[in-house]
Amino acid sequence: MTKKEIAIKAVEALKKEYPDAICSLVYTDPLQLLIATRLAAQCTDARVNMVTPALFDRFRTVDDFAEATADEVAEYIKSCGLFKTKSRDIVEMAKMLRDKFGGKVPDNIEDLTKLPGIGRKTANLVCGDIFGKPAVVVDTHCIRITQRLGLHELKDQKKIEFALRELLPPEESNDFCHRIVLHGRAVCTARSPKCSECCMKDFCKTAVNS
């Protein structure tokens, strides 16, 4: 079976197992998703969702964040970890959005990755979820599970992203990545994958060889 064939089978299996492919982060507009995703670095989505209601109630627009100090933002996100760096990035990000992008969140990876603290993972998430573009969000679950499936033997996130873009149907790639997260939490965990319960066990390289 080719890697492309395995990828197609994985897309279909995960679609059946997790029909609702949605982002775990709670947001109401592009700016909120951008900020929530920045907060999620080295922090659980559940924790971020506990923090953001008060944060977004206090700071509602790009201008609100741009005119804030990092210390003011930090007060709302202390439990997220690395909060000093994140608060500084959020304020500087808002200033750049205001000054260089007309207060709008860009709709492409090139411009999004110019923003402080925003890497390709976040940029892909925003492009996929907000703007409906083909996207590959390479997080730890995606890296682990696509390796186990035998789709690649890479470690570099950018290289993995481009490898998966070649294998996944563009219209399915974003939802596939959301489903991978759900599967990684429930079944294909880092330490003890439940291969016998996995919807992909019949074609997964790791499950078949175990």
Legacy VTK file of the C-alpha trace (Angstrom):
# vtk DataFile Version 3.0
C-alpha trace
ASCII
DATASET POLYDATA
POINTS 210 float
0.000 0.000 0.000
1.399 3.417 -0.941
1.641 6.324 1.464
-1.045 8.107 -0.527
-3.380 5.132 -0.162
-2.705 4.933 3.592
-3.421 8.652 3.914
-6.762 8.299 2.116
-7.735 5.357 4.312
-6.775 7.354 7.417
-8.886 10.309 6.291
-11.946 8.080 5.808
-11.455 6.098 9.040
-11.067 9.214 11.165
-13.997 10.911 9.451
-16.211 7.985 10.410
-14.829 7.832 13.967
-14.947 11.581 14.624
-17.600 13.126 12.366
-17.445 16.488 14.124
-14.019 17.850 13.223
-13.801 21.066 15.185
-11.068 23.017 16.883
-10.931 22.465 20.635
-10.255 26.146 21.281
-13.252 28.405 21.892
-13.336 31.639 19.881
-15.750 33.964 18.088
-13.523 35.790 15.576
-10.136 35.487 13.818
-8.282 37.585 16.394
-9.510 35.400 19.245
-8.411 32.211 17.481
-4.998 33.731 16.756
-4.505 34.682 20.409
-5.951 31.452 21.810
-3.620 29.400 19.628
-0.626 31.432 20.796
-1.681 30.739 24.395
-2.007 27.020 23.673
1.735 26.589 23.115
2.968 24.240 25.863
-0.454 24.489 27.488
-3.655 22.469 27.173
-6.604 23.724 25.160
-8.777 23.173 28.222
-6.643 25.565 30.264
-6.694 28.153 27.481
-10.491 27.944 27.310
-10.639 28.678 31.040
-8.521 31.798 30.636
-9.809 33.394 27.450
-13.372 34.419 28.469
-12.097 37.020 30.935
-9.245 38.012 28.621
-11.545 38.586 25.642
-14.093 40.385 27.806
-11.416 42.873 28.890
-9.684 43.218 25.513
-12.240 43.045 22.702
-10.479 44.475 19.654
-7.075 44.701 18.012
-6.804 48.258 19.336
-7.593 47.133 22.884
-4.701 44.666 22.809
-2.377 47.053 20.971
-2.909 49.783 23.551
-2.444 47.431 26.508
0.808 46.702 28.267
2.264 43.238 28.407
1.842 43.300 32.187
-1.879 44.035 31.838
-2.390 41.081 29.496
-0.201 38.870 31.675
-2.588 39.243 34.595
-5.211 37.299 32.661
-3.021 34.486 31.329
-0.702 33.606 34.217
-1.948 30.023 34.457
-1.072 29.291 30.811
2.673 29.002 31.318
5.317 31.168 29.651
2.846 33.975 30.260
5.398 36.787 30.123
6.560 35.834 26.652
3.014 35.191 25.468
1.668 38.478 26.794
4.487 40.389 25.104
3.856 38.567 21.822
0.120 39.264 21.974
0.593 42.999 22.454
3.241 43.245 19.712
1.105 41.091 17.431
-1.852 43.425 17.906
0.314 46.460 17.150
1.488 44.877 13.892
-2.062 43.927 12.931
-3.157 47.516 13.565
-0.220 49.237 11.889
0.568 46.934 8.947
-2.567 44.933 8.240
-5.361 47.450 8.778
-6.484 45.758 11.967
-7.361 42.557 10.098
-5.960 39.066 10.615
-4.146 38.068 7.372
-5.533 35.183 5.337
-2.210 33.669 4.269
0.656 31.839 5.946
3.354 34.207 4.714
1.829 37.254 6.404
0.626 35.392 9.491
4.126 34.104 10.234
5.426 37.678 10.235
3.451 38.275 13.422
5.355 37.930 16.730
5.032 34.453 18.219
3.129 33.013 15.249
4.612 29.949 13.564
3.362 27.786 10.737
1.210 25.628 13.011
-0.879 28.588 14.160
-0.877 30.117 10.683
-2.229 26.894 9.185
-4.927 26.652 11.838
-6.126 30.194 11.134
-6.015 29.701 7.353
-7.995 26.476 7.630
-10.552 27.297 10.292
-11.155 30.965 9.512
-10.556 31.261 5.804
-11.407 27.743 4.649
-8.092 27.166 2.915
-6.295 23.807 2.688
-4.175 23.587 5.823
-1.994 21.090 7.665
-1.655 21.786 11.379
1.405 19.887 12.553
1.223 19.468 16.326
2.610 16.700 18.532
-0.397 14.437 17.861
-0.062 14.901 14.107
3.667 14.214 14.165
3.302 11.079 16.305
0.342 9.496 14.555
1.407 10.173 10.978
4.797 8.668 11.815
3.144 5.602 13.310
0.964 5.256 10.227
4.114 5.156 8.130
3.421 8.357 6.195
6.889 9.782 6.880
9.978 9.432 9.058
10.531 13.161 9.535
10.952 15.271 12.652
10.966 18.816 11.276
7.473 20.347 11.454
7.734 22.290 8.210
8.975 19.245 6.291
6.148 17.158 7.771
3.616 19.798 6.752
4.763 19.745 3.138
4.985 15.947 3.078
1.395 15.654 4.303
0.208 18.279 1.823
1.384 15.910 -0.905
-0.533 12.963 0.576
-3.802 14.420 1.895
-6.700 15.635 -0.255
-6.582 19.454 0.121
-10.260 19.691 1.003
-9.805 17.128 3.814
-6.471 18.168 5.302
-7.677 20.685 7.883
-10.414 18.438 9.303
-7.991 15.500 9.236
-5.663 17.396 11.563
-8.483 18.200 13.999
-9.480 14.532 14.040
-5.867 13.464 14.594
-5.845 15.529 17.800
-9.013 13.834 19.056
-7.611 10.418 18.171
-4.275 11.189 19.804
-5.983 12.094 23.051
-8.398 9.169 23.110
-6.614 6.225 21.465
-3.192 6.781 19.920
-1.599 8.261 23.013
2.108 8.963 23.300
2.988 6.349 25.915
0.491 3.554 25.471
-1.423 3.542 22.185
-4.539 1.373 22.259
-3.886 -0.325 18.910
-6.552 -2.969 19.432
-9.195 -0.226 19.678
-7.889 1.875 16.794
-9.993 2.553 13.708
-6.778 2.505 11.637
-5.254 -0.719 12.987
-5.730 -2.651 9.730
-3.415 -0.373 7.742
-1.275 1.353 10.385
2.360 0.357 10.061
2.893 0.367 13.820
-0.252 -1.600 14.690
0.313 -4.187 11.973
3.904 -4.787 13.085
3.203 -4.832 16.820
LINES 1 211
210 0 1 2 3 4 5 6 7 8 9 10 11 12 13 14 15 16 17 18 19 20 21 22 23 24 25 26 27 28 29 30 31 32 33 34 35 36 37 38 39 40 41 42 43 44 45 46 47 48 49 50 51 52 53 54 55 56 57 58 59 60 61 62 63 64 65 66 67 68 69 70 71 72 73 74 75 76 77 78 79 80 81 82 83 84 85 86 87 88 89 90 91 92 93 94 95 96 97 98 99 100 101 102 103 104 105 106 107 108 109 110 111 112 113 114 115 116 117 118 119 120 121 122 123 124 125 126 127 128 129 130 131 132 133 134 135 136 137 138 139 140 141 142 143 144 145 146 147 148 149 150 151 152 153 154 155 156 157 158 159 160 161 162 163 164 165 166 167 168 169 170 171 172 173 174 175 176 177 178 179 180 181 182 183 184 185 186 187 188 189 190 191 192 193 194 195 196 197 198 199 200 201 202 203 204 205 206 207 208 209
